[in-house]
């Protein structure tokens, strides 16, 4: 789980850097809608970083569950937030990567479902 926590720490740091970058450097360069989209990418990244900290320090989850949830959230951050960053700040044509953002959202949803099922499994094993 040390690698999961290390990746999580880097993603947290990047969320802060990107948030500051958006608030200062991009404020004058992006339109209002693009800036809101960029901020959404940063916000979802940070939400999932905080959950990853919980997941990887919670003793009630097996290492298999921790790794599965982490992998889903890491990839979700890359696809969801990363595609938003690429479109808004990187100038990538949304038509080229339109499917990546919702795929990242789907990975987040699946990660949350796996977490739910892990809680249920833990509750049943305690009975």
Buried (B, 14 or more C-beta within 10 A) or exposed (E): BEEBBEBBEEBBEBBEEBBEBBEEEBEEEBEEEBBEBBBBBBEBBBBBBEBBBEBBEBEEBEEEBBBBBBBBBBBBBBBBBBBBBBBBBEEBEBEEBEEBBEBBBBBBEBBBEBBEEBBEBBEEEEE
